[in-house]
Amino acid sequence: MVKKMTMQSKTAAEIYEQFQRENHIKNLSPGTIRYYEGWLKPFLSDFGERAVGSITQKDVEEFLLSLSAKGTMADTTINTCLR
């Protein structure tokens, strides 16, 4: 019997791939798809292999704060992410 994976047990990378497949199916513009990729790749570099059910709000907040501390992301951009 094949066990169906729940969304919570999938890795962040698996969900990202599914998201981008759906974007191609929706026929989103290549620029929009690249935009999403640019936003999500830094997150995936830290959390890609983790099951999304194990990623906490604190993990995400610390990730965004680290981007701010490195100067990778402006404070206003981080505020947008947190909404």
DSSP file (Angstrom, degrees, kcal/mol; ACC not computed):
  #  RESIDUE AA STRUCTURE BP1 BP2  ACC     N-H-->O    O-->H-N    N-H-->O    O-->H-N    TCO  KAPPA ALPHA  PHI   PSI    X-CA   Y-CA   Z-CA
    1    1 A M              0   0    0      0, 0.0     2,-0.5     0, 0.0     0, 0.0   0.000 360.0 360.0 360.0 131.4    0.0    0.0    0.0
    2    2 A V        -     0   0    0      1,-0.0     2,-0.5     0, 0.0     0, 0.0  -0.741 360.0-138.3 -88.8 128.6    1.4    3.4   -1.0
    3    3 A K        -     0   0    0     -2,-0.5     2,-0.3     1,-0.0    -1,-0.0  -0.762  15.8-130.9 -90.0 125.5    1.1    6.0    1.7
    4    4 A K        -     0   0    0     -2,-0.5     2,-0.3     1,-0.1    -1,-0.0  -0.589  21.4-124.7 -76.8 132.4    0.1    9.5    0.5
    5    5 A M        -     0   0    0     -2,-0.3     2,-0.2     2,-0.0    -1,-0.1  -0.590  20.5-139.2 -77.3 134.1    2.3   12.3    1.7
    6    6 A T    >>  -     0   0    0     -2,-0.3     4,-0.9     1,-0.1     3,-0.8  -0.504  25.1-109.7 -84.2 162.8    0.5   15.1    3.6
    7    7 A M  G >4 S+     0   0    0      1,-0.2     3,-0.7     2,-0.2    45,-0.4   0.884 118.7  57.3 -58.6 -38.9    1.4   18.7    3.0
    8    8 A Q  G 34 S+     0   0    0      1,-0.2    45,-2.3    44,-0.1    46,-0.3   0.771 106.5  48.7 -65.7 -26.5    3.0   18.9    6.5
    9    9 A S  G <4 S+     0   0    0     -3,-0.8    -1,-0.2    43,-0.2    -2,-0.2   0.606  91.5  96.3 -91.6 -11.3    5.3   16.0    5.7
   10   10 A K  S << S-     0   0    0     -4,-0.9    42,-2.7    -3,-0.7    43,-0.3  -0.446  79.9-112.5 -74.4 151.3    6.6   17.3    2.4
   11   11 A T  B  >  -A   51   0A   0     40,-0.3     4,-2.2    -2,-0.1    40,-0.2  -0.416  23.2-112.9 -78.1 160.6    9.8   19.3    2.4
   12   12 A A  H  > S+     0   0    0     38,-1.9     4,-2.3    35,-0.7    36,-0.2   0.873 119.8  54.5 -58.8 -36.9    9.9   23.0    1.6
   13   13 A A  H  > S+     0   0    0     35,-2.3     4,-2.3    34,-0.2    -1,-0.2   0.891 106.7  50.4 -65.8 -39.3   11.8   22.1   -1.6
   14   14 A E  H  > S+     0   0    0     34,-0.4     4,-2.1     2,-0.2    -2,-0.2   0.907 111.9  47.1 -65.2 -41.0    9.0   19.7   -2.7
   15   15 A I  H  X S+     0   0    0     -4,-2.2     4,-2.7     2,-0.2    -2,-0.2   0.883 110.1  53.4 -68.7 -37.1    6.3   22.3   -2.1
   16   16 A Y  H  X S+     0   0    0     -4,-2.3     4,-2.7     2,-0.2     5,-0.2   0.932 108.8  49.1 -60.7 -45.7    8.3   24.9   -3.9
   17   17 A E  H  X S+     0   0    0     -4,-2.3     4,-2.3     1,-0.2    -2,-0.2   0.906 112.3  48.2 -61.4 -41.6    8.6   22.6   -7.0
   18   18 A Q  H  X S+     0   0    0     -4,-2.1     4,-2.4     2,-0.2    -1,-0.2   0.918 110.9  51.6 -63.2 -44.1    4.9   22.0   -6.8
   19   19 A F  H  X S+     0   0    0     -4,-2.7     4,-1.9     1,-0.2    -2,-0.2   0.922 111.6  46.2 -58.4 -46.9    4.2   25.7   -6.6
   20   20 A Q  H  X S+     0   0    0     -4,-2.7     4,-2.0     2,-0.2    -1,-0.2   0.867 109.8  54.0 -69.1 -35.2    6.4   26.5   -9.6
   21   21 A R  H  X S+     0   0    0     -4,-2.3     4,-2.4    -5,-0.2    -1,-0.2   0.940 109.6  48.6 -59.5 -46.2    4.8   23.6  -11.6
   22   22 A E  H  X S+     0   0    0     -4,-2.4     4,-2.4     1,-0.2    -2,-0.2   0.864 107.7  55.0 -62.7 -36.2    1.4   25.2  -10.9
   23   23 A N  H  <>S+     0   0    0     -4,-1.9     5,-2.4     2,-0.2    -1,-0.2   0.891 109.0  47.5 -64.3 -38.4    2.7   28.6  -11.9
   24   24 A H  H ><5S+     0   0    0     -4,-2.0     3,-1.2     3,-0.2    -2,-0.2   0.903 110.7  51.5 -66.9 -40.8    3.7   27.1  -15.3
   25   25 A I  H 3<5S+     0   0    0     -4,-2.4    -2,-0.2     1,-0.3    -1,-0.2   0.886 107.4  52.7 -62.3 -38.6    0.3   25.4  -15.7
   26   26 A K  T 3<5S-     0   0    0     -4,-2.4    -1,-0.3    -5,-0.2    -2,-0.2   0.549 113.6-125.3 -72.1  -6.9   -1.3   28.8  -14.9
   27   27 A N  T < 5 +     0   0    0     -3,-1.2    -3,-0.2    -4,-0.2    -2,-0.1   0.868  43.0 177.8  62.1  39.5    0.9   30.2  -17.7
   28   28 A L      < -     0   0    0     -5,-2.4    -1,-0.1     1,-0.1     5,-0.0  -0.349  38.9 -89.9 -66.2 155.7    2.3   32.9  -15.5
   29   29 A S     >  -     0   0    0      1,-0.1     4,-2.1     4,-0.0     3,-0.3  -0.303  29.5-118.1 -67.0 151.2    4.9   35.1  -17.2
   30   30 A P  H  > S+     0   0    0      0, 0.0     4,-2.4     0, 0.0     5,-0.2   0.852 116.0  56.8 -56.7 -34.3    8.6   34.0  -17.0
   31   31 A G  H  > S+     0   0    0      2,-0.2     4,-2.2     1,-0.2     5,-0.1   0.897 106.2  48.3 -65.1 -40.2    9.3   37.2  -15.1
   32   32 A T  H  > S+     0   0    0     -3,-0.3     4,-2.3     2,-0.2    -1,-0.2   0.911 111.6  50.0 -65.6 -42.3    6.7   36.4  -12.5
   33   33 A I  H  X S+     0   0    0     -4,-2.1     4,-2.2     1,-0.2    -2,-0.2   0.905 111.7  48.0 -63.9 -42.1    8.1   32.9  -12.1
   34   34 A R  H  X S+     0   0    0     -4,-2.4     4,-2.7     2,-0.2    -1,-0.2   0.882 108.8  55.4 -64.8 -37.9   11.7   34.3  -11.7
   35   35 A Y  H  X S+     0   0    0     -4,-2.2     4,-1.8     2,-0.2    -2,-0.2   0.940 109.4  45.6 -59.3 -48.9   10.4   36.8   -9.2
   36   36 A Y  H  X S+     0   0    0     -4,-2.3     4,-2.3     1,-0.2     5,-0.2   0.910 112.0  52.6 -60.7 -42.2    9.0   34.0   -7.0
   37   37 A E  H  X S+     0   0    0     -4,-2.2     4,-2.6     1,-0.2    -2,-0.2   0.922 107.2  51.9 -60.4 -44.1   12.2   32.1   -7.4
   38   38 A G  H  < S+     0   0    0     -4,-2.7    -1,-0.2     1,-0.2    -2,-0.2   0.863 113.0  45.1 -61.1 -37.1   14.3   35.0   -6.3
   39   39 A W  H  < S+     0   0    0     -4,-1.8     4,-0.5    -5,-0.2    -1,-0.2   0.858 120.0  38.9 -72.9 -36.3   12.1   35.5   -3.2
   40   40 A L  H  X S+     0   0    0     -4,-2.3     4,-2.5    -5,-0.2     5,-0.2   0.735  95.5  76.3 -93.6 -23.9   12.0   31.8   -2.3
   41   41 A K  H  X S+     0   0    0     -4,-2.6     4,-2.0     1,-0.2     5,-0.2   0.900  94.8  50.9 -58.8 -43.7   15.6   30.5   -3.1
   42   42 A P  H  > S+     0   0    0      0, 0.0     4,-0.9     0, 0.0    -1,-0.2   0.913 112.2  48.3 -60.6 -38.8   17.2   32.1    0.0
   43   43 A F  H >> S+     0   0    0     -4,-0.5     4,-2.6     1,-0.2     3,-0.8   0.918 110.8  50.7 -64.0 -43.3   14.5   30.5    2.2
   44   44 A L  H 3X S+     0   0    0     -4,-2.5     4,-2.4     1,-0.2     5,-0.2   0.814 100.4  63.0 -66.5 -29.8   15.0   27.1    0.5
   45   45 A S  H 3< S+     0   0    0     -4,-2.0    -1,-0.2    -5,-0.2    -2,-0.2   0.827 116.2  31.6 -65.2 -27.8   18.7   27.3    1.1
   46   46 A D  H << S+     0   0    0     -4,-0.9    -2,-0.2    -3,-0.8    -1,-0.2   0.805 138.5  18.4 -93.3 -34.9   18.0   27.2    4.8
   47   47 A F  H >< S+     0   0    0     -4,-2.6     3,-1.7    -5,-0.1   -35,-0.7   0.369  84.8 111.6-121.9   3.1   14.8   25.1    5.0
   48   48 A G  T 3< S+     0   0    0     -4,-2.4   -35,-2.3     1,-0.3   -34,-0.4   0.791  84.2  42.6 -55.3 -35.8   14.6   23.2    1.7
   49   49 A E  T 3  S+     0   0    0     -5,-0.2     2,-0.3   -37,-0.2    -1,-0.3   0.481  96.1  96.5 -92.8  -2.1   15.2   19.7    3.2
   50   50 A R  S <  S-     0   0    0     -3,-1.7   -38,-1.9     1,-0.1     2,-0.2  -0.634  83.0-109.7 -87.8 145.4   13.0   20.2    6.2
   51   51 A A  B >   -A   11   0A   0     -2,-0.3     3,-2.1   -40,-0.2     4,-0.4  -0.528  26.9-128.0 -66.5 136.6    9.4   19.1    6.4
   52   52 A V  G >  S+     0   0    0    -42,-2.7     3,-1.2   -45,-0.4   -43,-0.2   0.809 107.0  65.0 -62.1 -27.4    7.2   22.2    6.4
   53   53 A G  G 3  S+     0   0    0    -45,-2.3    -1,-0.3   -43,-0.3   -44,-0.1   0.687 100.2  52.5 -66.5 -16.7    5.4   20.9    9.5
   54   54 A S  G <  S+     0   0    0     -3,-2.1     2,-0.6   -46,-0.3    -1,-0.2   0.507  85.5  97.3 -96.6  -5.2    8.6   21.3   11.4
   55   55 A I    <   -     0   0    0     -3,-1.2     2,-0.1    -4,-0.4    -8,-0.0  -0.757  62.4-159.4 -88.6 119.6    9.2   24.9   10.4
   56   56 A T     >  -     0   0    0     -2,-0.6     4,-1.9     1,-0.1     5,-0.2  -0.466  31.3-110.8 -95.9 166.8    8.0   27.2   13.1
   57   57 A Q  H  > S+     0   0    0      1,-0.2     4,-2.7     2,-0.2     5,-0.2   0.889 121.4  55.7 -60.2 -39.0    7.1   30.9   13.1
   58   58 A K  H  > S+     0   0    0      1,-0.2     4,-2.7     2,-0.2     5,-0.2   0.895 103.9  54.0 -62.0 -39.9   10.2   31.5   15.2
   59   59 A D  H  > S+     0   0    0      2,-0.2     4,-2.1     1,-0.2    -1,-0.2   0.929 111.5  45.0 -57.5 -46.1   12.3   29.8   12.5
   60   60 A V  H  X S+     0   0    0     -4,-1.9     4,-2.5     2,-0.2    -2,-0.2   0.913 112.7  50.3 -66.8 -43.3   10.9   32.1    9.8
   61   61 A E  H  X S+     0   0    0     -4,-2.7     4,-2.4     1,-0.2    -1,-0.2   0.924 111.8  47.7 -61.6 -44.2   11.3   35.2   12.0
   62   62 A E  H  X S+     0   0    0     -4,-2.7     4,-2.1     2,-0.2    -1,-0.2   0.874 110.4  53.1 -64.8 -36.8   14.9   34.3   12.8
   63   63 A F  H  X S+     0   0    0     -4,-2.1     4,-1.8    -5,-0.2    -2,-0.2   0.939 111.0  45.8 -61.6 -47.8   15.6   33.7    9.1
   64   64 A L  H  X S+     0   0    0     -4,-2.5     4,-2.0     1,-0.2    -2,-0.2   0.888 111.5  52.0 -65.1 -38.8   14.2   37.1    8.1
   65   65 A L  H  X S+     0   0    0     -4,-2.4     4,-2.6     1,-0.2    -1,-0.2   0.876 106.9  53.7 -64.1 -36.3   16.1   38.8   10.9
   66   66 A S  H  X S+     0   0    0     -4,-2.1     4,-2.0     2,-0.2     6,-0.2   0.880 107.0  51.4 -66.5 -36.1   19.3   37.2    9.6
   67   67 A L  H  X>S+     0   0    0     -4,-1.8     5,-2.2     2,-0.2     6,-1.1   0.903 111.2  48.1 -65.0 -39.6   18.7   38.6    6.1
   68   68 A S  H ><5S+     0   0    0     -4,-2.0     3,-0.9     1,-0.2    -2,-0.2   0.926 110.8  50.4 -64.7 -44.7   18.2   42.0    7.6
   69   69 A A  H 3<5S+     0   0    0     -4,-2.6    -1,-0.2     1,-0.3    -2,-0.2   0.851 111.7  48.2 -63.3 -35.1   21.4   41.7    9.7
   70   70 A K  H 3<5S-     0   0    0     -4,-2.0    -1,-0.3    -5,-0.2    -2,-0.2   0.593 112.8-120.1 -79.4 -10.6   23.4   40.6    6.6
   71   71 A G  T <<5S+     0   0    0     -3,-0.9    -3,-0.2    -4,-0.6    -2,-0.1   0.640  79.2 124.7  78.4  14.0   21.9   43.5    4.6
   72   72 A T  S   <S+     0   0    0     -5,-2.2     2,-0.4    -6,-0.2    -4,-0.2   0.792  73.4  28.7 -75.1 -29.2   20.4   41.0    2.2
   73   73 A M  S    S-     0   0    0     -6,-1.1    -2,-0.2    -9,-0.1    -1,-0.2  -0.997  82.4-119.9-139.4 136.0   16.9   42.4    2.6
   74   74 A A     >  -     0   0    0     -2,-0.4     4,-2.1     1,-0.1     3,-0.3  -0.346  28.3-115.8 -70.8 153.7   15.6   45.8    3.5
   75   75 A D  H  > S+     0   0    0      1,-0.2     4,-2.4     2,-0.2     5,-0.2   0.878 116.2  54.0 -58.2 -40.2   13.4   46.2    6.6
   76   76 A T  H  > S+     0   0    0      1,-0.2     4,-1.7     2,-0.2    -1,-0.2   0.866 107.7  50.9 -65.2 -34.2   10.4   47.3    4.6
   77   77 A T  H  > S+     0   0    0     -3,-0.3     4,-2.0     2,-0.2    -1,-0.2   0.905 109.4  50.4 -67.5 -41.3   10.7   44.1    2.5
   78   78 A I  H  X S+     0   0    0     -4,-2.1     4,-1.9     1,-0.2    -2,-0.2   0.909 108.0  53.2 -62.9 -41.8   10.9   42.0    5.7
   79   79 A N  H  X S+     0   0    0     -4,-2.4     4,-0.7     1,-0.2    -1,-0.2   0.886 107.3  51.9 -60.4 -38.2    7.8   43.7    7.0
   80   80 A T  H >< S+     0   0    0     -4,-1.7     3,-0.9     1,-0.2    -1,-0.2   0.908 108.4  51.5 -64.0 -41.3    6.0   42.8    3.8
   81   81 A C  H 3< S+     0   0    0     -4,-2.0    -1,-0.2     1,-0.2    -2,-0.2   0.847 105.9  55.4 -62.6 -35.2    7.0   39.2    4.2
   82   82 A L  H 3<        0   0    0     -4,-1.9    -1,-0.2     1,-0.2    -2,-0.2   0.621 360.0 360.0 -77.5 -12.4    5.7   39.1    7.8
   83   83 A R    <<        0   0    0     -3,-0.9    -1,-0.2    -4,-0.7    -2,-0.1   0.492 360.0 360.0 -73.1 360.0    2.2   40.2    6.7
